[in-house]
Amino acid sequence: MPAIGHVRQQKLYNHDPKRGFKNRQLVSIALLQALENNDPEAFVEILDGYLQVNRTEIAKKAHLARSTVQLALSRGGNPTVRTLAKIVHQAVAA
């Protein structure tokens, strides 16, 4: 069996996957691309990821109950276009 050489240690950096969802401009571009690509699953996944980080803030700004926002993107959710528009508008509004 060959000898195992010493591996140089590398510094590990903390990765915060939620950090990208704090940038409204990137989120709005991703949402638009999902719509352009006719990919509703990606659209919902992106919006849900964004809302996991910002759900309370968006619910307040959209004048919706936090539970309404939560339910809108759940598997059993069937939001109206008006509710979805309020959520998306607040998600990407500057």
Sequence and secondary structure as in RCSB ss.txt:
>XXXX:A:sequence
MPAIGHVRQQKLYNHDPKRGFKNRQLVSIALLQALENNDPEAFVEILDGYLQVNRTEIAKKAHLARSTVQLALSR
GGNPTVRTLAKIVHQAVAA
>XXXX:A:secstr
                TTGGGG HHHHHHHHHHHHHTT HHHHHHHHHHHHHHHHHHHHHHTT  HHHHHHHTST
T    HHHHHHHHHHHH  
